[in-house]
């Protein structure tokens, strides 16, 4: 069950509004089992769903089959095992929908900070930090002007092969922070490993990893024992 800390009725309406930007009313009718006029009234807040109806709507809209469809319709396979997910990473309604998955999976872990590495992970991290009511922390690939003190680590990027350094301001996290790492795509897991290292260098506690897409299985062993929970929305085959 999708347990919420805020009003489930507002969650349901916000989800419906996001879905309406992706699906037509007839598709929403098929997903929710409700007629278009009722959905229209909810979306436009002419009436509010009951708490029970709101719970049903949330659960129907976030079942794996519906979310899988959203992902599959917007992922482009560039070549075997290589995917372009920009149609998801920069699509506000889709990000809004995915943020509810983040909330469902991680709100009970008392997350205080969402961390990501620039660039493509930022939109998903922003929506996740908003719905989890946590601060947003971004590791940069070069030091920011005006910031003097950093934690720094490096990793071997896959494509193109190169050593990449990432930097996190020393005051970005505290020892009391419980951190969720968010990314748009995990392939080798090296970026996430590097970010985990920065989080630990700061004294904070890495709690979970959330990614829209994972590719192949090479990332699993390096990451699986480093956090309490990993949630991948959609797993895709590798090369």
N, C-alpha and C positions, 0 to 999 in steps of 0.2 A: 504494500500500500504506500502511496505517496504521502508521507507525513509532512505537513508544512507548519512553519512557525508563524507565518502571517495568515491572513484570511484566504482560505482556499478558493473562495468565490472570485477574488481579485486575480489569483493565479490562473484560474480557468479562463477568465475573460481575456487576460493578457496573452495566454496561449492561443486562444481562438483568433485573436486579432493577428498574431504572427502567422498562424496557419492560413488565414484568409489571404494573406499576401503571397502564399505559395500555391494553395489549392483553390479550386472553384467550389461553389456551394454544393454542387452535386457530389463532389468528392468528400467534402466534410460530412454530408449526410450519410454517406456509406461508412465513414470512419466512426462517427458518433452515434448513429442511429436516430438522430433528431432531424426534423424537417427544417428546410432552409429558413422559413419565417421565424422559427424559434431561435435558430443560430443567429440570425440577423439582429434580433432583439437583444440577445446577450452581447454580441459584438459591439453594438451601439449603445449598450447600457440603458436600454429602455426598460428592461427588467433585470434583476439579479438572479442567478441560479441559486437554488437552495444549497446548503453545505453538502448534502448528499449528492445532488446532481453535479455540483462542481467537482467533487471527488471522482465521480464516474467519468466526467469529461477529461480530467487530467490523466487518469489512467488509460483511457482509450486513445488519447492523443500521443501518449509517450510509450506505447507498446513497441517492442523491437521491430515488428513488421512495418510499422508506419515510419519510424525513424530510419530504418534501413532503406526504405524507398526514397526518403529525402536525400540521404547520402548518395545512393547509387545514381540518382538522377543528376547529381551535380559534381561527380568525380570524373575527371578525364584521364584515361590511361594514355600517357604520352608514348611509352614503349613498354615492353614486358617488365613488370615490376616497378615501373616508374610512373607516379601519378601526380597530376596537377589538381590541387584542392582549393585553388583561389576562388572558385565559384561558391565555396562554402565559407572560407576564411574571411571574405569581404562582403558577405550577404547578411545584412542586419536581421531580417526576419529569421533566417536559419540560425544565426548565432543566438538570437533570443530563445528559440526553441531548445537549442543545445544547452543553453545556460540552465534550463529547468532540469535537464538530465544531470548536470553538475550538482545542482542543489539536492536533487533526490539522492544522489550517491554519496555526497560528502557533508551535508549540513550538520549531521550528527557528530562529526569529528571536531567541531569547534575550531574551524579554520580561521586564522586571523590574518593571513597574508596569502595572496596568489602571486606566484612568480613565473616568469617566462623569459625566453631569450628573443631579442629582436630578430626578424621583423614580423614574419607571418603569424607567429603565435600571439601577437599583441591583441588583435580584435577579440579573439576568444577569451583571452585572459581578462580583458576589460569587462566583458559581460559576466564572466564568472565571478570576478571580484565584486561586482555590483550586486548580484543576486545573493552572494554569500556575506555581503556587508563586511568585506575585509579590505585591507589595503592592497594596492597593486605595486609589484616590484618587478622591474625590467632589467635584466642583465644586458649590457651593451657590448658590442664588438670592438669598441674603442672607448677610451675614457671620455667622459663628458666634460666640456669646458666649465671651469669653475669648481669642480669637485676634486678635492685634493687626495682623499684617502680611499683606497679600493682594496677589495679582495680580488684576486686574479687567478685564473686557471686556463689551461689550454687543452684542446682535444684535436684528434685527427678527423677532419671532415671527409665525407665520402665522395661528394660530387660537387666541384672537382676536388681531387685529393689535395689537402693542404692543412697545415696546422693553423687552427683558429683559436684566438684568445678571447675570453669574455671577462667582463669586469662588473663588479657589483659594489656600489658605495658601501663603506663600512657601517654607515648609520641607517642603511635601508631596512635591516632586520634587527631584532633584539633576541635575547635568549628566551624570552617568553613567547615568541611567535611560533605558531603551528602552521606549516606552509604546505599549500597545494601547488604542485607544479603543473602548468597547463601548456599544451602545445597543439598545433594544428595537425602535425603528422610525426609519427615516430617510425624510424626505419632501422637504424643501427642501435639507437638508444644512447649514442655518445654525447649528444647535446644535453640530454636529460641527466646523464651521469655527471657531466661537468657542472650543470646547475645544482645538482644535489651536493656536489663538493663545495660550491660557493655557499649554499645554505648552511651547511655544517660548519664551514669556516666562520660564519657570522655568529655561531652559537645557537641558531634557531633549530627547530626540529622539523625535518621533512616528514609529512604525514601521508601524502598521496600523490598520484600522478593521474592526470586526466588528459586524454588526447582524442581528437575527433577521429583520426585514422591511424592505424598501425599497418605496417607492410612487412610481410614475412615474419620470421620468428627469432631472428638473431638478437633482437633487443631483450627478449624475455629473461634469460639467465642473468645478464648484468643488472637488471632492475628489480627483479621480483622480490628480493629479500631486503631491499633498501627502504621500503616504505610499508605502511600498514595496508594500503589498498591501491591497486591500479585499475582504472576503468577506461576501456577503449570503446568508443561508440561503434566503430565499424572496423573489422579486421579484413585486410585485403591480401591476396597472395603475393609473394615476392617473386624474384627472378627464378 
